């Protein structure tokens, strides 16, 4: 059960604004002098831009290192907003790297920074904290924070609101509360955005699993995987394939499950997620054997043997 902060909750780096300023400063051949007060710290800009590119390419360790350097630059500038942005972005990277304690520490540091400036904690930071708590086995605390987010007087950004309901759906599913899961699905509005559509479809698949409707679950998870792929969200795509495989297994379709576990495992290897990859590939071997597909069984075994050492 995961929560994607990258594609649905924007990174706090104000890259677009900086790009617009940079274009204004150099564009159209104008000889106009840019006011001294409008200058941008180009080192900080480059670090943030490089870090975001690395993150988008799935290079989370590299992105984390670049955001650490951005944080050091923000300290140099004594720039509170830049410090908060860097702490937030670094926490997202650490979450992806499963360094949950370190990620939570960065979130708390960002919150402390805001407190020292008498600034309120924004909804996206609260959501990140809730996501980390959920991943560390503290669903009740995550739920409390989600209540806090939804009770904020300020209008929530659509991405934050939808991700909050998705998180609540995951918590409800973990608790076995099918009624609450249905309410969170209803709260997730239909969207033409692949990421939001995928979130809703995943919860629908989980609801079908809870109700023992295996065929509906398979269809929902297969579509979720397709949407995650369209959104270039390969980590969540692999997890959706594994969910579909589980539904196939529950439906008594071992060969269909094996094929999906094989796809999930191969993708996970390329992402450096060896823990899940080995688990899914071993399941594929076992289920391919049950399904009587010896060539698939041997191919998965060969793939397992060829895996690079983590």
Secondary structure, DSSP 8 states (H G I E B T S, - for coil): -----TTTS--S--HHHHHHHHHHHHGGG------GGG---HHHHHHHHHHHHHHHTT-HHHHHHHHHHHHHHHHHHT-HHHHHHHHHHHHHHHHHTT-HHHHHHHHHHHHHHHHHTT----HHHHHHHHHHHHHTT-HHHHHHHHHHHHT-SS---HHHHHHHHHHHHHHHHHHT-HHHHHHHHHHS---SSHHHHHHHHHHHHHHHHHTT-HHHHHHHHHHHHHHHHHTT-HHHHHHHHHHHHHHHHHTT-HHHHHHHHHHHHHHHHHTT-HHHHHHHHHHHHHHHHHTT-HHHHHHHHHHHHH----
